[in-house]
């Protein structure tokens, strides 16, 4: 009930949301980063956290040196928008990270690289459009005169092949989104242990802003895998899921 009440209190009309967004931007430009962050967070809590809000929120956290939230929100923005400014700001944040994992790009699975490289919504629209065009061409092929069928047949075959490829990419997105759970380290320093217990031997440490994969959830602890395949257990409260 409390959560429902808060959500109702934090519901804004489009005009109110735009005004609050403008106030947050003004606070940011005055270098009042705490005030800007608080206003961007209010927009997120009201369900109006589009890529622009996420980008500005991540940038505000980056300006205060909070690498964990900066990478978290900039990464979320990058998953919603392939804007060059978002990618550039995320790259700046990642360059400041204490943890520079060797071998990260080489060990990222191929399917995940494909999923991250394209816009899932664009691929979805393209997939539906390709199938629609393909069936229209098939209809025209059936009704065409025999002398013209070979041209329509070739175009129809190519269109169907393209639709299958687009379908495979959409399937990859669905697979990655449902099977891969990623998180960002929020704690300044988090010891990674050899088991899900506070008394476990510390194998290595991770720091704020590092993107990890969550392999297992044991309640208080989660088993994480670094981009170079190194694994360990850290407290669940020290990471935030993307």
URQUILIN-V148139 format. One record per pair of residues at least 24 apart in sequence whose C-alpha atoms are under 6 Angstrom apart, sorted by sequence separation. I is the first residue (numbers start at 0). J is the second residue. D is the distance in Angstrom with one decimal. If there is no record, write none. Layout:
((I | J | D) (I | J | D))
This chain:
((184 | 208 | 5.3) (133 | 158 | 5.5) (183 | 208 | 5.8) (184 | 209 | 5.4) (195 | 220 | 5.5) (50 | 76 | 4.6) (133 | 159 | 5.7) (183 | 209 | 5.6) (32 | 59 | 5.8) (183 | 210 | 4.6) (182 | 210 | 5.9) (50 | 79 | 6.0) (182 | 211 | 5.5) (181 | 211 | 5.8) (181 | 212 | 4.4) (130 | 162 | 5.8) (180 | 212 | 5.8) (181 | 213 | 5.7) (129 | 162 | 5.2) (180 | 213 | 5.5) (10 | 45 | 5.2) (9 | 45 | 5.0) (126 | 162 | 5.7) (195 | 232 | 5.7) (193 | 231 | 5.7) (194 | 232 | 5.7) (126 | 165 | 5.3) (192 | 231 | 5.3) (126 | 166 | 5.9) (191 | 231 | 4.9) (192 | 232 | 4.9) (191 | 232 | 5.0) (191 | 233 | 4.9) (186 | 237 | 5.0) (185 | 237 | 5.5) (184 | 237 | 6.0) (185 | 238 | 5.2) (184 | 238 | 4.3) (183 | 238 | 5.4) (183 | 239 | 5.4) (182 | 239 | 5.3) (114 | 172 | 5.2) (182 | 240 | 4.0) (181 | 240 | 5.9) (182 | 241 | 5.2) (181 | 241 | 5.9) (71 | 183 | 5.9) (67 | 185 | 4.4) (103 | 226 | 4.6) (103 | 227 | 5.0) (102 | 227 | 5.4) (70 | 208 | 5.4) (67 | 207 | 4.5) (66 | 207 | 5.8) (67 | 208 | 3.9) (66 | 208 | 5.1))
